[in-house]
Amino acid sequence: MPNSIVSQSTSTFTSWKEIAVYLGKGVRTVQRWEQELGLPVLRPNGKPSGVVSASRAELDRWWARHWSHGNKSSGNLALAAHESVTVAWENIRASRELRNQSLQLVQQLSQSTQSLAEECQRLIRSMKQAA
């Protein structure tokens, strides 16, 4: 299953290193997978070496086809693996959204607490002046 270390906003990887990190393998391994297993990478003008590019969606589909459990020819297992990857990414996105909402609530609470403390200081000063 692809690694979640690479940024979720990345939909296209532009180096062997990015592809390798995403798949959780070494650069040489993913290069070998391209030659031996048809890892889907693109090159400018069909050049055999140099700059490469790969899309997250194509890598996910390739992973589901090549690394399914049991019989590799079973489309159902490959589809289930791909769906599992998709669900995992959706859960990660939802988790990040909840974390961002939580941070916003903490900021609002901090601002409210600061305002309350300032109001208390004003009340104390006005009570001292009245006394």
WOZIJO-V929054 format. One record per backbone hydrogen bond with DSSP energy under -1.0 kcal/mol. NH is the residue of the N-H (numbers start at 0). CO is the residue of the C=O. Records with the same first field share a line. If there is no record, write none. Layout:
NH->CO, CO
This chain:
2->21
9->6
12->53
18->14
19->15
20->16
21->17
22->18
24->19
29->25
30->26
31->27
32->28
33->29
34->30
35->31
36->32
38->32
40->38
41->52
45->42
46->43
52->41
53->12
55->10
58->54
59->55
60->56
61->57
62->58
63->59
64->60
65->61
66->62
73->70
77->73
78->74
79->75
80->76
81->77
82->78
83->79
84->80
85->81
86->82
87->83
88->84
89->85
90->86
91->87
92->88
93->89
94->90
95->91
96->92
97->93
98->94
99->95
100->96
101->97
102->98
103->99
104->100
105->101
106->102
107->103
108->104
109->105
110->106
111->107
112->108
113->109
114->110
115->111
116->112
117->113
118->114
119->115
120->116
121->117
122->118
123->119
124->120
125->121
126->122
127->123
128->124
129->125
130->126
